[in-house]
Structure formats: C-alpha cells, structure tokens
C-alpha cells in the first residue's frame, strides 16, 4: 500500500516537473518574435505614412473646399497635429511631421534630421530616387523617415509670398505663426519628413 502511494507520488513529480514550461526558452522565443527587421520597419512605416498622409490630405482638401485657403489655415493650425496624434494612438506608434523650415516650431527637425533633409533634397534635385529610411534605435525599435514632397496645392500656403501665397494668406499665417519659416517653396521639393517611431 505504502509503496503504491510512493509510486504515485513519484509519478506525479515526474509528470509535474517535466511539464513545467521552460520559461527561459519561452522568453528567448518571445524576444525573437518581437524583434523586428529593418525590412519590416520600412514596411510598417510606409503603411503608416501613407495612411496618415491620406487622412491629412483628404481633410486639407475638404477644408479648402469649405473655407478657401484662409479657412484651411485654421484647419491646419488646429487639426494637423491632432490628426497625426490620433493616428499615433490608433496605431500605437508615434507619428509626426518634422521640417528644417517649420511653420509650427513643435515640428522642428533635429540637427541630424536637418542633414537627412538636406541629403534628400540634393537627391531629389539631381533626379535620384528618394527612398524612406529606417534607423535602429537603442531600445531595438526603429525610427522611420519618409520625405514629404511639395506639390502645387501646397504652394498656396508654402510657396513664395506675393506669388502663390497672397498677402491675405501670409497675414493670417504670420498672426498664427510669428516665427513661420515654411514659405518660399516650389513644387517637387522636400517640405519635411514623416517621422515614425516603430517600437518592437
Ligand atoms: C491652407 C494652407 C496650407 C496648405 C494648402 C498646406 N499647408 Fe502645410 N501647413 C500649414 C499650416 C498652418 C501648418 C502648421 C500646422 C500646425 O500648426 O501643426 C502646416 C504644416 C506643415 C508641415 C509640418 C511642418 C511645419 O512646417 O510645421 C508639413 C510637412 C506641411 N505643412 C506640408 C504640406 C504639404 C506637403 C502640403 C501640400 C500637400 C501642404 N503642407 C499644404 C498650412 C498649409
């Protein structure tokens, strides 16, 4: 009787110990699964930049249709960052627009980012392909950058003052952004970058 009981215990112990999950291996597997490659970061970043660009572009067009260029300035002033912030929350990655010549100082590019913009501008001007970049961060995630290229529509508010940007528009811009640097652009220039933090 006693021996039978001991046997059951032993059996139980063997099964129990054997079936304990190997947590160490599990953690390694988890880490491997979570680490993302540069290709994946580029793909995620590109999808998010396209989606964000579409949301902003659609709303900008609607705002111009409704309130003209002047009305749309108020839209950009109050809604642009809100829209990119809501995209960030929805997709759990920080999504921003930055520029070396920002209108809103909150969008000021860092020194390294200004260099990247300069390099992209040179490539665009010399007819080279401009491709997005993804830089690995210390935490294992990536910082994705995608150039934002100006077109004719943008020049209403970012073109040359007195030419595409009329005086009324410029007065409104200056009232909202006394330190505005974002005029003087032509079409097909680098207006800024999408900056997206892709966490692993
Ligand atoms: C109706 C005027 C208007 C038009 C048209 C317009 N923008 Fe802007 N843009 C603004 C305003 C106002 C801001 C500042 C938004 C803010 O405060 O967040 C801005 C900000 C930006 C920024 C963020 C960096 C910065 O300078 O603060 C980028 C990039 C940008 N615009 C690109 C474009 C592009 C590309 C187009 C054309 C597709 C365009 N804009 C068309 C008014 C305009």
Boltz pocket constraint, residues with backbone or C-beta under 6 A from the ligand:
constraints:
  - pocket:
      binder: B
      contacts: [[A, 60], [A, 68], [A, 69], [A, 70], [A, 72], [A, 73], [A, 74], [A, 76], [A, 77], [A, 78], [A, 80], [A, 81], [A, 97], [A, 98], [A, 99], [A, 101], [A, 102], [A, 103], [A, 104], [A, 105], [A, 107], [A, 148], [A, 149], [A, 150], [A, 151], [A, 153], [A, 154], [A, 155], [A, 156], [A, 157], [A, 158], [A, 182], [A, 191], [A, 192], [A, 193]]
      max_distance: 6.0
